[in-house]
């Protein structure tokens, strides 16, 4: 279970953007978090992905409270969650070729020996042809780069996925393709999903249940 309990978070303790938020995602469940731009849902997604420390409340992962965030999180917890952001160009190091971008988590966790084969496998899964793997972010489209970012998120076989407006900048065909990749991954692994967005139709079709922002956090 991924649990957010009474989470208050932001970037200025005097003016939090999320107040007293409660949300749970069960293993194998797909939960959509629906809210308008600027409401704080992306901040909550970063807390859920262990990338932002809340000012109050706690994150509980598989029954264990999270005590550290970002690089201070225990490796077992940090690698249990894969995250895909809305803007791939802000999430990708512009100096890296796509193959190296996908391999980043593998190399960071001492799995260099398996990186080449895993990158090749993931590239096929997300629909990247071999010639694209040698290109840098500025040499590919937003859709191709987001495919690489999704592959990176899946590289360590996480038990949880956090997709923060993953498809907001993509066309309909790429959106459908990436949602299908996520759903195939969930079906084969039993991973849980938190998908954050403002498109009610997409979240309703994609997720087992969709929760409106006002039901999650205090005003």
VEXDOVO-702954 format. One record per atom (N, C-alpha, C): residue number from 1; residue in three letters; atom name; x, y, z. Coordinates in pm, whole numbers. Layout:
ATOM    i   aa  at      c1      c2      c3
ATOM  NUM  ALA  CA       X       Y       Z
...
This chain:
ATOM    i   aa  at      c1      c2      c3
ATOM    1  UNK   N      84    -120       0
ATOM    1  UNK  CA       0       0       0
ATOM    1  UNK   C      88     125       0
ATOM    2  UNK   N      51     222     -83
ATOM    2  UNK  CA     113     353     -82
ATOM    2  UNK   C      14     447     -15
ATOM    3  UNK   N      53     504      98
ATOM    3  UNK  CA     -39     587     175
ATOM    3  UNK   C      19     725     200
ATOM    4  UNK   N     -61     826     177
ATOM    4  UNK  CA     -28     964     214
ATOM    4  UNK   C    -122    1002     328
ATOM    5  UNK   N     -64    1031     443
ATOM    5  UNK  CA    -145    1056     561
ATOM    5  UNK   C    -126    1200     609
ATOM    6  UNK   N    -231    1277     602
ATOM    6  UNK  CA    -232    1415     654
ATOM    6  UNK   C    -112    1496     605
ATOM    7  UNK   N     -84    1486     476
ATOM    7  UNK  CA      34    1551     420
ATOM    7  UNK   C       9    1700     395
ATOM    8  UNK   N      97    1782     450
ATOM    8  UNK  CA     102    1925     421
ATOM    8  UNK   C     238    1951     360
ATOM    9  UNK   N     241    2018     244
ATOM    9  UNK  CA     368    2035     174
ATOM    9  UNK   C     364    2159      86
ATOM   10  UNK   N     483    2207      55
ATOM   10  UNK  CA     497    2322     -33
ATOM   10  UNK   C     642    2363     -39
ATOM   11  UNK   N     665    2486     -73
ATOM   11  UNK  CA     802    2536     -90
ATOM   11  UNK   C     829    2654       1
ATOM   12  UNK   N     729    2687      83
ATOM   12  UNK  CA     738    2791     185
ATOM   12  UNK   C     646    2747     298
ATOM   13  UNK   N     705    2718     412
ATOM   13  UNK  CA     625    2666     524
ATOM   13  UNK   C     510    2760     562
ATOM   14  UNK   N     527    2889     533
ATOM   14  UNK  CA     423    2984     569
ATOM   14  UNK   C     305    2980     471
ATOM   15  UNK   N     326    2919     356
ATOM   15  UNK  CA     219    2914     255
ATOM   15  UNK   C     221    2781     182
ATOM   16  UNK   N     185    2672     248
ATOM   16  UNK  CA     186    2540     182
ATOM   16  UNK   C      86    2534      68
ATOM   17  UNK   N     119    2458     -34
ATOM   17  UNK  CA      28    2443    -147
ATOM   17  UNK   C     -61    2320    -131
ATOM   18  UNK   N     -23    2231     -41
ATOM   18  UNK  CA    -103    2112      -9
ATOM   18  UNK   C    -125    2111     141
ATOM   19  UNK   N    -250    2095     183
ATOM   19  UNK  CA    -281    2094     326
ATOM   19  UNK   C    -360    1968     361
ATOM   20  UNK   N    -309    1895     458
ATOM   20  UNK  CA    -382    1782     517
ATOM   20  UNK   C    -438    1687     412
ATOM   21  UNK   N    -353    1641     322
ATOM   21  UNK  CA    -395    1553     213
ATOM   21  UNK   C    -389    1406     255
ATOM   22  UNK   N    -491    1333     215
ATOM   22  UNK  CA    -500    1189     242
ATOM   22  UNK   C    -527    1116     112
ATOM   23  UNK   N    -448    1012      84
ATOM   23  UNK  CA    -467     935     -39
ATOM   23  UNK   C    -402     798     -22
ATOM   24  UNK   N    -466     695     -76
ATOM   24  UNK  CA    -408     561     -73
ATOM   24  UNK   C    -416     499    -211
ATOM   25  UNK   N    -315     417    -240
ATOM   25  UNK  CA    -312     338    -363
ATOM   25  UNK   C    -276     195    -323
ATOM   26  UNK   N    -365     102    -352
ATOM   26  UNK  CA    -341     -38    -316
ATOM   26  UNK   C    -254    -105    -422
ATOM   27  UNK   N    -184    -212    -387
ATOM   27  UNK  CA    -107    -285    -487
ATOM   27  UNK   C    -196    -327    -604
ATOM   28  UNK   N    -150    -302    -723
ATOM   28  UNK  CA    -225    -338    -842
ATOM   28  UNK   C    -335    -242    -881
ATOM   29  UNK   N    -359    -141    -799
ATOM   29  UNK  CA    -468     -46    -825
ATOM   29  UNK   C    -418      74    -904
ATOM   30  UNK   N    -504     125    -991
ATOM   30  UNK  CA    -475     249   -1064
ATOM   30  UNK   C    -567     357   -1011
ATOM   31  UNK   N    -508     460    -952
ATOM   31  UNK  CA    -584     570    -894
ATOM   31  UNK   C    -554     697    -972
ATOM   32  UNK   N    -659     765   -1015
ATOM   32  UNK  CA    -644     893   -1081
ATOM   32  UNK   C    -669    1005    -983
ATOM   33  UNK   N    -580    1104    -982
ATOM   33  UNK  CA    -597    1223    -899
ATOM   33  UNK   C    -630    1338    -991
ATOM   34  UNK   N    -753    1386    -985
ATOM   34  UNK  CA    -805    1485   -1078
ATOM   34  UNK   C    -811    1622   -1013
ATOM   35  UNK   N    -750    1721   -1080
ATOM   35  UNK  CA    -756    1856   -1026
ATOM   35  UNK   C    -711    1958   -1128
ATOM   36  UNK   N    -750    2084   -1110
ATOM   36  UNK  CA    -711    2189   -1204
ATOM   36  UNK   C    -564    2227   -1188
ATOM   37  UNK   N    -511    2295   -1287
ATOM   37  UNK  CA    -373    2343   -1280
ATOM   37  UNK   C    -357    2435   -1160
ATOM   38  UNK   N    -245    2419   -1090
ATOM   38  UNK  CA    -213    2507    -978
ATOM   38  UNK   C    -273    2469    -845
ATOM   39  UNK   N    -344    2356    -839
ATOM   39  UNK  CA    -410    2320    -713
ATOM   39  UNK   C    -314    2255    -613
ATOM   40  UNK   N    -201    2205    -661
ATOM   40  UNK  CA    -106    2141    -572
ATOM   40  UNK   C     -88    1993    -597
ATOM   41  UNK   N    -156    1940    -697
ATOM   41  UNK  CA    -150    1795    -719
ATOM   41  UNK   C     -11    1748    -763
ATOM   42  UNK   N      64    1831    -836
ATOM   42  UNK  CA     199    1791    -875
ATOM   42  UNK   C     293    1787    -755
ATOM   43  UNK   N     273    1879    -662
ATOM   43  UNK  CA     353    1876    -538
ATOM   43  UNK   C     323    1749    -461
ATOM   44  UNK   N     195    1712    -452
ATOM   44  UNK  CA     160    1589    -382
ATOM   44  UNK   C     217    1467    -453
ATOM   45  UNK   N     219    1471    -586
ATOM   45  UNK  CA     279    1361    -662
ATOM   45  UNK   C     427    1347    -630
ATOM   46  UNK   N     497    1459    -616
ATOM   46  UNK  CA     639    1454    -581
ATOM   46  UNK   C     660    1398    -441
ATOM   47  UNK   N     569    1429    -350
ATOM   47  UNK  CA     577    1370    -216
ATOM   47  UNK   C     557    1219    -225
ATOM   48  UNK   N     457    1177    -303
ATOM   48  UNK  CA     429    1034    -318
ATOM   48  UNK   C     545     961    -380
ATOM   49  UNK   N     620    1028    -469
ATOM   49  UNK  CA     735     967    -535
ATOM   49  UNK   C     863     978    -453
ATOM   50  UNK   N     851    1029    -332
ATOM   50  UNK  CA     964    1045    -238
ATOM   50  UNK   C    1066    1147    -290
ATOM   51  UNK   N    1020    1243    -367
ATOM   51  UNK  CA    1108    1346    -421
ATOM   51  UNK   C    1095    1480    -349
ATOM   52  UNK   N     998    1491    -259
ATOM   52  UNK  CA     976    1616    -187
ATOM   52  UNK   C     933    1583     -45
ATOM   53  UNK   N    1005    1636      53
ATOM   53  UNK  CA     971    1609     193
ATOM   53  UNK   C     853    1695     237
ATOM   54  UNK   N     749    1633     291
ATOM   54  UNK  CA     635    1713     338
ATOM   54  UNK   C     670    1790     465
ATOM   55  UNK   N     600    1898     488
ATOM   55  UNK  CA     620    1976     610
ATOM   55  UNK   C     552    1909     728
ATOM   56  UNK   N     447    1833     700
ATOM   56  UNK  CA     375    1760     806
ATOM   56  UNK   C     311    1638     743
ATOM   57  UNK   N     272    1543     830
ATOM   57  UNK  CA     214    1420     780
ATOM   57  UNK   C     321    1319     744
ATOM   58  UNK   N     280    1209     683
ATOM   58  UNK  CA     377    1106     648
ATOM   58  UNK   C     335    1027     525
ATOM   59  UNK   N     436     967     464
ATOM   59  UNK  CA     417     872     355
ATOM   59  UNK   C     449     734     410
ATOM   60  UNK   N     361     639     386
ATOM   60  UNK  CA     383     502     433
ATOM   60  UNK   C     386     412     310
ATOM   61  UNK   N     494     338     296
ATOM   61  UNK  CA     514     253     179
ATOM   61  UNK   C     522     108     223
ATOM   62  UNK   N     424      30     179
ATOM   62  UNK  CA     419    -112     216
ATOM   62  UNK   C     427    -131     366
ATOM   63  UNK   N     358     -43     440
ATOM   63  UNK  CA     350     -55     584
ATOM   63  UNK   C     464       8     661
ATOM   64  UNK   N     564      62     591
ATOM   64  UNK  CA     680     122     656
ATOM   64  UNK   C     681     273     633
ATOM   65  UNK   N     680     354     739
ATOM   65  UNK  CA     685     498     722
ATOM   65  UNK   C     816     540     654
ATOM   66  UNK   N     805     635     563
ATOM   66  UNK  CA     922     687     493
ATOM   66  UNK   C     989     792     581
ATOM   67  UNK   N    1118     773     607
ATOM   67  UNK  CA    1192     865     695
ATOM   67  UNK   C    1287     957     618
ATOM   68  UNK   N    1317     921     495
ATOM   68  UNK  CA    1408    1004     416
ATOM   68  UNK   C    1351    1024     276
ATOM   69  UNK   N    1383    1138     216
ATOM   69  UNK  CA    1333    1169      83
ATOM   69  UNK   C    1450    1199     -10
ATOM   70  UNK   N    1421    1189    -139
ATOM   70  UNK  CA    1523    1203    -242
ATOM   70  UNK   C    1635    1102    -215
ATOM   71  UNK   N    1759    1147    -216
ATOM   71  UNK  CA    1871    1053    -202
ATOM   71  UNK   C    1886    1001     -59
ATOM   72  UNK   N    1815    1060      34
ATOM   72  UNK  CA    1821    1013     172
ATOM   72  UNK   C    1723     900     200
ATOM   73  UNK   N    1635     874     107
ATOM   73  UNK  CA    1542     761     122
ATOM   73  UNK   C    1619     630     111
ATOM   74  UNK   N    1587     531     191
ATOM   74  UNK  CA    1653     401     177
ATOM   74  UNK   C    1638     349      34
ATOM   75  UNK   N    1740     284     -16
ATOM   75  UNK  CA    1737     240    -156
ATOM   75  UNK   C    1616     152    -185
ATOM   76  UNK   N    1579      66     -92
ATOM   76  UNK  CA    1466     -24    -116
ATOM   76  UNK   C    1337      55    -141
ATOM   77  UNK   N    1319     165     -68
ATOM   77  UNK  CA    1200     248     -89
ATOM   77  UNK   C    1215     334    -213
ATOM   78  UNK   N    1332     391    -230
ATOM   78  UNK  CA    1354     483    -343
ATOM   78  UNK   C    1337     413    -477
ATOM   79  UNK   N    1383     290    -487
ATOM   79  UNK  CA    1376     218    -613
ATOM   79  UNK   C    1242     147    -634
ATOM   80  UNK   N    1156     151    -533
ATOM   80  UNK  CA    1024      88    -546
ATOM   80  UNK   C     928     174    -625
ATOM   81  UNK   N     965     300    -651
ATOM   81  UNK  CA     875     394    -716
ATOM   81  UNK   C     939     449    -843
ATOM   82  UNK   N     867     438    -953
ATOM   82  UNK  CA     908     499   -1079
ATOM   82  UNK   C     819     619   -1106
ATOM   83  UNK   N     876     726   -1159
ATOM   83  UNK  CA     799     849   -1179
ATOM   83  UNK   C     821     904   -1319
ATOM   84  UNK   N     712     953   -1379
ATOM   84  UNK  CA     718    1018   -1510
ATOM   84  UNK   C     653    1155   -1496
ATOM   85  UNK   N     724    1258   -1540
ATOM   85  UNK  CA     676    1395   -1526
ATOM   85  UNK   C     608    1445   -1653
ATOM   86  UNK   N     544    1560   -1641
ATOM   86  UNK  CA     471    1619   -1753
ATOM   86  UNK   C     564    1666   -1865
ATOM   87  UNK   N     673    1731   -1829
ATOM   87  UNK  CA     760    1792   -1929
ATOM   87  UNK   C     891    1714   -1941
ATOM   88  UNK   N     901    1628   -2041
ATOM   88  UNK  CA    1020    1544   -2052
ATOM   88  UNK   C    1149    1624   -2070
ATOM   89  UNK   N    1142    1741   -2129
ATOM   89  UNK  CA    1265    1818   -2153
ATOM   89  UNK   C    1322    1877   -2024
ATOM   90  UNK   N    1238    1891   -1924
ATOM   90  UNK  CA    1286    1936   -1794
ATOM   90  UNK   C    1332    1818   -1708
ATOM   91  UNK   N    1288    1699   -1746
ATOM   91  UNK  CA    1321    1579   -1667
ATOM   91  UNK   C    1440    1503   -1722
ATOM   92  UNK   N    1490    1544   -1840
ATOM   92  UNK  CA    1600    1471   -1905
ATOM   92  UNK   C    1725    1557   -1912
ATOM   93  UNK   N    1838    1498   -1881
ATOM   93  UNK  CA    1967    1567   -1895
ATOM   93  UNK   C    1994    1585   -2045
ATOM   94  UNK   N    2004    1708   -2093
ATOM   94  UNK  CA    2020    1731   -2237
ATOM   94  UNK   C    2151    1677   -2294
ATOM   95  UNK   N    2245    1644   -2207
ATOM   95  UNK  CA    2375    1593   -2253
ATOM   95  UNK   C    2373    1443   -2282
ATOM   96  UNK   N    2271    1374   -2231
ATOM   96  UNK  CA    2269    1228   -2242
ATOM   96  UNK   C    2199    1181   -2369
ATOM   97  UNK   N    2252    1078   -2429
ATOM   97  UNK  CA    2181    1009   -2535
ATOM   97  UNK   C    2067     931   -2471
ATOM   98  UNK   N    1965     899   -2550
ATOM   98  UNK  CA    1849     833   -2492
ATOM   98  UNK   C    1883     701   -2425
ATOM   99  UNK   N    1978     628   -2481
ATOM   99  UNK  CA    2019     501   -2419
ATOM   99  UNK   C    2074     524   -2278
ATOM  100  UNK   N    2152     629   -2263
ATOM  100  UNK  CA    2209     660   -2132
ATOM  100  UNK   C    2104     715   -2036
ATOM  101  UNK   N    2008     787   -2091
ATOM  101  UNK  CA    1898     838   -2010
ATOM  101  UNK   C    1820     722   -1948
ATOM  102  UNK   N    1788     624   -2030
ATOM  102  UNK  CA    1713     508   -1981
ATOM  102  UNK   C    1795     429   -1879
ATOM  103  UNK   N    1925     424   -1902
ATOM  103  UNK  CA    2013     343   -1816
ATOM  103  UNK   C    2051     412   -1685
ATOM  104  UNK   N    2018     539   -1669
ATOM  104  UNK  CA    2059     614   -1550
ATOM  104  UNK   C    2030     540   -1419
ATOM  105  UNK   N    1907     496   -1394
ATOM  105  UNK  CA    1881     429   -1265
ATOM  105  UNK   C    1959     299   -1249
ATOM  106  UNK   N    1979     228   -1358
ATOM  106  UNK  CA    2053     102   -1351
ATOM  106  UNK   C    2198     127   -1309
ATOM  107  UNK   N    2259     225   -1370
ATOM  107  UNK  CA    2399     256   -1337
ATOM  107  UNK   C    2413     315   -1198
ATOM  108  UNK   N    2313     393   -1157
ATOM  108  UNK  CA    2318     454   -1024
ATOM  108  UNK   C    2303     352    -913
ATOM  109  UNK   N    2245     236    -944
ATOM  109  UNK  CA    2225     132    -843
ATOM  109  UNK   C    2318      13    -864
ATOM  110  UNK   N    2427      35    -939
ATOM  110  UNK  CA    2528     -68    -955
ATOM  110  UNK   C    2491    -183   -1046
ATOM  111  UNK   N    2406    -157   -1145
ATOM  111  UNK  CA    2361    -264   -1236
ATOM  111  UNK   C    2410    -239   -1378
ATOM  112  UNK   N    2529    -191   -1391
ATOM  112  UNK  CA    2584    -159   -1523
ATOM  112  UNK   C    2589    -281   -1614
ATOM  113  UNK   N    2619    -395   -1558
ATOM  113  UNK  CA    2636    -516   -1639
ATOM  113  UNK   C    2510    -551   -1716
ATOM  114  UNK   N    2395    -522   -1657
ATOM  114  UNK  CA    2269    -557   -1721
ATOM  114  UNK   C    2208    -442   -1799
ATOM  115  UNK   N    2273    -326   -1797
ATOM  115  UNK  CA    2212    -205   -1853
ATOM  115  UNK   C    2186    -216   -2002
ATOM  116  UNK   N    2282    -265   -2079
ATOM  116  UNK  CA    2266    -268   -2225
ATOM  116  UNK   C    2146    -352   -2267
ATOM  117  UNK   N    2135    -471   -2211
ATOM  117  UNK  CA    2023    -559   -2246
ATOM  117  UNK   C    1890    -501   -2199
ATOM  118  UNK   N    1891    -443   -2079
ATOM  118  UNK  CA    1767    -386   -2025
ATOM  118  UNK   C    1721    -265   -2107
ATOM  119  UNK   N    1815    -182   -2149
ATOM  119  UNK  CA    1780     -66   -2231
ATOM  119  UNK   C    1721    -111   -2364
ATOM  120  UNK   N    1779    -212   -2424
ATOM  120  UNK  CA    1728    -263   -2551
ATOM  120  UNK   C    1586    -318   -2533
ATOM  121  UNK   N    1564    -390   -2425
ATOM  121  UNK  CA    1432    -445   -2398
ATOM  121  UNK   C    1329    -334   -2377
ATOM  122  UNK   N    1364    -235   -2297
ATOM  122  UNK  CA    1271    -127   -2266
ATOM  122  UNK   C    1243     -40   -2389
ATOM  123  UNK   N    1344     -19   -2471
ATOM  123  UNK  CA    1324      61   -2592
ATOM  123  UNK   C    1217      -4   -2680
ATOM  124  UNK   N    1224    -134   -2693
ATOM  124  UNK  CA    1122    -203   -2770
ATOM  124  UNK   C     985    -194   -2705
ATOM  125  UNK   N     983    -200   -2573
ATOM  125  UNK  CA     856    -193   -2501
ATOM  125  UNK   C     785     -60   -2521
ATOM  126  UNK   N     861      50   -2518
ATOM  126  UNK  CA     799     183   -2528
ATOM  126  UNK   C     791     234   -2671
ATOM  127  UNK   N     846     159   -2768
ATOM  127  UNK  CA     834     199   -2908
ATOM  127  UNK   C     943     289   -2959
ATOM  128  UNK   N    1065     274   -2907
ATOM  128  UNK  CA    1180     349   -2956
ATOM  128  UNK   C    1264     260   -3045
ATOM  129  UNK   N    1290     304   -3166
ATOM  129  UNK  CA    1374     226   -3258
ATOM  129  UNK   C    1521     242   -3221
ATOM  130  UNK   N    1606     146   -3257
ATOM  130  UNK  CA    1747     151   -3217
ATOM  130  UNK   C    1819     279   -3258
ATOM  131  UNK   N    1785     336   -3373
ATOM  131  UNK  CA    1854     458   -3416
ATOM  131  UNK   C    1827     576   -3323
ATOM  132  UNK   N    1711     576   -3257
ATOM  132  UNK  CA    1678     687   -3167
ATOM  132  UNK   C    1759     683   -3038
ATOM  133  UNK   N    1806     566   -3000
ATOM  133  UNK  CA    1878     553   -2873
ATOM  133  UNK   C    2010     628   -2873
ATOM  134  UNK   N    2064     653   -2991
ATOM  134  UNK  CA    2190     727   -3000
ATOM  134  UNK   C    2173     877   -3006
ATOM  135  UNK   N    2050     924   -3005
ATOM  135  UNK  CA    2025    1067   -3015
ATOM  135  UNK   C    2009    1131   -2877
ATOM  136  UNK   N    2034    1263   -2874
ATOM  136  UNK  CA    2015    1341   -2752
ATOM  136  UNK   C    1875    1404   -2754
ATOM  137  UNK   N    1829    1453   -2638
ATOM  137  UNK  CA    1693    1505   -2630
ATOM  137  UNK   C    1656    1609   -2737
ATOM  138  UNK   N    1748    1697   -2773
ATOM  138  UNK  CA    1713    1800   -2871
ATOM  138  UNK   C    1699    1744   -3013
ATOM  139  UNK   N    1736    1618   -3030
ATOM  139  UNK  CA    1729    1555   -3162
ATOM  139  UNK   C    1605    1467   -3180
ATOM  140  UNK   N    1518    1465   -3079
ATOM  140  UNK  CA    1396    1382   -3087
ATOM  140  UNK   C    1275    1467   -3052
ATOM  141  UNK   N    1157    1414   -3082
ATOM  141  UNK  CA    1032    1485   -3052
ATOM  141  UNK   C     997    1470   -2904
ATOM  142  UNK   N     900    1551   -2859
ATOM  142  UNK  CA     853    1539   -2721
ATOM  142  UNK   C     800    1398   -2693
ATOM  143  UNK   N     728    1343   -2788
ATOM  143  UNK  CA     673    1209   -2769
ATOM  143  UNK   C     781    1103   -2757
ATOM  144  UNK   N     884    1112   -2841
ATOM  144  UNK  CA     994    1016   -2834
ATOM  144  UNK   C    1070    1030   -2703
ATOM  145  UNK   N    1089    1154   -2659
ATOM  145  UNK  CA    1160    1176   -2533
ATOM  145  UNK   C    1078    1125   -2414
ATOM  146  UNK   N     947    1144   -2419
ATOM  146  UNK  CA     864    1094   -2310
ATOM  146  UNK   C     863     941   -2308
ATOM  147  UNK   N     872     880   -2424
ATOM  147  UNK  CA     885     733   -2427
ATOM  147  UNK   C    1012     690   -2354
ATOM  148  UNK   N    1121     763   -2376
ATOM  148  UNK  CA    1247     731   -2307
ATOM  148  UNK   C    1234     753   -2157
ATOM  149  UNK   N    1164     860   -2118
ATOM  149  UNK  CA    1145     886   -1975
ATOM  149  UNK   C    1061     778   -1909
ATOM  150  UNK   N     961     728   -1981
ATOM  150  UNK  CA     882     617   -1926
ATOM  150  UNK   C     968     491   -1914
ATOM  151  UNK   N    1051     466   -2015
ATOM  151  UNK  CA    1141     351   -2007
ATOM  151  UNK   C    1234     363   -1887
ATOM  152  UNK   N    1284     483   -1863
ATOM  152  UNK  CA    1370     506   -1746
ATOM  152  UNK   C    1294     476   -1617
ATOM  153  UNK   N    1167     518   -1610
ATOM  153  UNK  CA    1088     494   -1490
ATOM  153  UNK   C    1065     346   -1464
ATOM  154  UNK   N    1063     267   -1572
ATOM  154  UNK  CA    1038     123   -1559
ATOM  154  UNK   C    1165      40   -1542
ATOM  155  UNK   N    1280     105   -1555
ATOM  155  UNK  CA    1406      30   -1565
ATOM  155  UNK   C    1436     -57   -1444
ATOM  156  UNK   N    1397     -12   -1325
ATOM  156  UNK  CA    1426     -88   -1203
ATOM  156  UNK   C    1308    -176   -1160
ATOM  157  UNK   N    1210    -191   -1249
ATOM  157  UNK  CA    1092    -274   -1222
ATOM  157  UNK   C    1022    -232   -1091
ATOM  158  UNK   N     979    -106   -1085
ATOM  158  UNK  CA     918     -55    -962
ATOM  158  UNK   C     784    -121    -930
ATOM  159  UNK   N     750    -119    -802
ATOM  159  UNK  CA     621    -172    -758
ATOM  159  UNK   C     511     -66    -764
ATOM  160  UNK   N     555      60    -779
ATOM  160  UNK  CA     461     172    -784
ATOM  160  UNK   C     504     267    -895
ATOM  161  UNK   N     407     322    -967
ATOM  161  UNK  CA     433     423   -1069
ATOM  161  UNK   C     356     550   -1034
ATOM  162  UNK   N     423     663   -1045
ATOM  162  UNK  CA     360     793   -1029
ATOM  162  UNK   C     374     866   -1162
ATOM  163  UNK   N     263     892   -1227
ATOM  163  UNK  CA     262     961   -1356
ATOM  163  UNK   C     197    1097   -1338
ATOM  164  UNK   N     278    1201   -1341
ATOM  164  UNK  CA     230    1337   -1317
ATOM  164  UNK   C     205    1407   -1450
ATOM  165  UNK   N      80    1408   -1494
ATOM  165  UNK  CA      44    1469   -1623
ATOM  165  UNK   C     131    1413   -1737
ATOM  166  UNK   N     154    1283   -1733
ATOM  166  UNK  CA     249    1219   -1825
ATOM  166  UNK   C     216    1245   -1972
ATOM  167  UNK   N      88    1257   -2004
ATOM  167  UNK  CA      48    1266   -2144
ATOM  167  UNK   C       2    1406   -2184
ATOM  168  UNK   N      17    1504   -2095
ATOM  168  UNK  CA     -41    1636   -2120
ATOM  168  UNK   C      15    1704   -2245
ATOM  169  UNK   N     140    1674   -2282
ATOM  169  UNK  CA     203    1741   -2395
ATOM  169  UNK   C     207    1653   -2519
ATOM  170  UNK   N     133    1542   -2518
ATOM  170  UNK  CA     144    1444   -2625
ATOM  170  UNK   C      18    1440   -2711
ATOM  171  UNK   N      35    1393   -2835
ATOM  171  UNK  CA     -81    1376   -2922
ATOM  171  UNK   C    -157    1250   -2881
ATOM  172  UNK   N    -274    1233   -2941
ATOM  172  UNK  CA    -364    1125   -2899
ATOM  172  UNK   C    -302     987   -2920
ATOM  173  UNK   N    -232     966   -3031
ATOM  173  UNK  CA    -177     834   -3059
ATOM  173  UNK   C     -64     799   -2962
ATOM  174  UNK   N      21     898   -2932
ATOM  174  UNK  CA     130     872   -2836
ATOM  174  UNK   C      74     852   -2696
ATOM  175  UNK   N     -27     929   -2661
ATOM  175  UNK  CA     -92     911   -2532
ATOM  175  UNK   C    -144     768   -2518
ATOM  176  UNK   N    -215     721   -2619
ATOM  176  UNK  CA    -270     585   -2614
ATOM  176  UNK   C    -160     481   -2603
ATOM  177  UNK   N     -50     502   -2676
ATOM  177  UNK  CA      60     406   -2674
ATOM  177  UNK   C     125     399   -2536
ATOM  178  UNK   N     148     514   -2472
ATOM  178  UNK  CA     215     513   -2342
ATOM  178  UNK   C     123     461   -2232
ATOM  179  UNK   N      -4     494   -2240
ATOM  179  UNK  CA     -99     437   -2142
ATOM  179  UNK   C    -101     285   -2156
ATOM  180  UNK   N     -97     236   -2278
ATOM  180  UNK  CA     -96      91   -2300
ATOM  180  UNK   C      30      27   -2241
ATOM  181  UNK   N     144      93   -2255
ATOM  181  UNK  CA     268      41   -2196
ATOM  181  UNK   C     254      30   -2044
ATOM  182  UNK   N     202     136   -1983
ATOM  182  UNK  CA     184     134   -1838
ATOM  182  UNK   C      88      23   -1796
ATOM  183  UNK   N     -21       8   -1868
ATOM  183  UNK  CA    -119     -94   -1833
ATOM  183  UNK   C     -64    -235   -1853
ATOM  184  UNK   N      13    -256   -1958
ATOM  184  UNK  CA      76    -387   -1978
ATOM  184  UNK   C     174    -416   -1864
ATOM  185  UNK   N     248    -314   -1823
ATOM  185  UNK  CA     343    -332   -1712
ATOM  185  UNK   C     268    -367   -1583
ATOM  186  UNK   N     161    -295   -1556
ATOM  186  UNK  CA      83    -322   -1436
ATOM  186  UNK   C      24    -463   -1439
ATOM  187  UNK   N     -25    -504   -1555
ATOM  187  UNK  CA     -86    -637   -1567
ATOM  187  UNK   C      16    -748   -1543
ATOM  188  UNK   N     139    -724   -1584
ATOM  188  UNK  CA     242    -828   -1572
ATOM  188  UNK   C     311    -829   -1436
ATOM  189  UNK   N     306    -717   -1364
ATOM  189  UNK  CA     381    -707   -1238
ATOM  189  UNK   C     295    -686   -1115
ATOM  190  UNK   N     171    -640   -1134
ATOM  190  UNK  CA      87    -607   -1019
ATOM  190  UNK   C     121    -474    -955
ATOM  191  UNK   N     190    -388   -1029
ATOM  191  UNK  CA     230    -258    -975
ATOM  191  UNK   C     108    -168    -956
ATOM  192  UNK   N     115     -81    -857
ATOM  192  UNK  CA      12      20    -835
ATOM  192  UNK   C      47     146    -911
ATOM  193  UNK   N     -55     226    -942
ATOM  193  UNK  CA     -37     347   -1022
ATOM  193  UNK   C    -110     464    -959
ATOM  194  UNK   N     -41     578    -949
ATOM  194  UNK  CA    -103     706    -919
ATOM  194  UNK   C     -84     793   -1041
ATOM  195  UNK   N    -194     823   -1110
ATOM  195  UNK  CA    -189     908   -1229
ATOM  195  UNK   C    -254    1041   -1198
ATOM  196  UNK   N    -177    1148   -1210
ATOM  196  UNK  CA    -222    1282   -1177
ATOM  196  UNK   C    -255    1356   -1305
ATOM  197  UNK   N    -369    1423   -1308
ATOM  197  UNK  CA    -403    1495   -1429
ATOM  197  UNK   C    -525    1583   -1415
ATOM  198  UNK   N    -560    1652   -1523
ATOM  198  UNK  CA    -679    1737   -1525
ATOM  198  UNK   C    -780    1691   -1631
ATOM  199  UNK   N    -747    1582   -1700
ATOM  199  UNK  CA    -834    1529   -1805
ATOM  199  UNK   C    -922    1419   -1744
ATOM  200  UNK   N   -1044    1456   -1710
ATOM  200  UNK  CA   -1134    1362   -1644
ATOM  200  UNK   C   -1161    1238   -1730
ATOM  201  UNK   N   -1179    1261   -1861
ATOM  201  UNK  CA   -1211    1148   -1950
ATOM  201  UNK   C   -1098    1047   -1953
ATOM  202  UNK   N    -974    1095   -1966
ATOM  202  UNK  CA    -859    1004   -1969
ATOM  202  UNK   C    -847     928   -1838
ATOM  203  UNK   N    -854     998   -1726
ATOM  203  UNK  CA    -837     932   -1597
ATOM  203  UNK   C    -948     831   -1571
ATOM  204  UNK   N   -1070     865   -1610
ATOM  204  UNK  CA   -1182     774   -1588
ATOM  204  UNK   C   -1165     646   -1668
ATOM  205  UNK   N   -1117     659   -1791
ATOM  205  UNK  CA   -1097     542   -1876
ATOM  205  UNK   C    -976     460   -1831
ATOM  206  UNK   N    -875     530   -1781
ATOM  206  UNK  CA    -749     465   -1748
ATOM  206  UNK   C    -752     397   -1611
ATOM  207  UNK   N    -810     462   -1513
ATOM  207  UNK  CA    -792     423   -1374
ATOM  207  UNK   C    -910     345   -1316
ATOM  208  UNK   N    -882     268   -1212
ATOM  208  UNK  CA    -986     194   -1142
ATOM  208  UNK   C   -1080     289   -1068
ATOM  209  UNK   N   -1024     395   -1014
ATOM  209  UNK  CA   -1105     498    -952
ATOM  209  UNK   C   -1035     633    -967
ATOM  210  UNK   N   -1116     737    -977
ATOM  210  UNK  CA   -1064     873    -991
ATOM  210  UNK   C   -1111     955    -872
ATOM  211  UNK   N   -1017    1023    -808
ATOM  211  UNK  CA   -1046    1100    -688
ATOM  211  UNK   C   -1029    1248    -717
ATOM  212  UNK   N   -1131    1330    -695
ATOM  212  UNK  CA   -1116    1474    -718
ATOM  212  UNK   C   -1029    1538    -610
ATOM  213  UNK   N    -959    1642    -649
ATOM  213  UNK  CA    -865    1706    -557
ATOM  213  UNK   C    -931    1748    -425
ATOM  214  UNK   N   -1054    1801    -434
ATOM  214  UNK  CA   -1120    1850    -314
ATOM  214  UNK   C   -1150    1738    -215
ATOM  215  UNK   N   -1149    1613    -261
ATOM  215  UNK  CA   -1171    1501    -170
ATOM  215  UNK   C   -1040    1454    -105
ATOM  216  UNK   N    -928    1506    -153
ATOM  216  UNK  CA    -797    1460    -106
ATOM  216  UNK   C    -736    1557      -6
ATOM  217  UNK   N    -743    1688     -37
ATOM  217  UNK  CA    -675    1787      44
ATOM  217  UNK   C    -771    1893      94
ATOM  218  UNK   N    -736    1952     208
ATOM  218  UNK  CA    -817    2061     264
ATOM  218  UNK   C    -799    2186     178
ATOM  219  UNK   N    -896    2271     177
ATOM  219  UNK  CA    -888    2394      99
ATOM  219  UNK   C    -795    2497     159
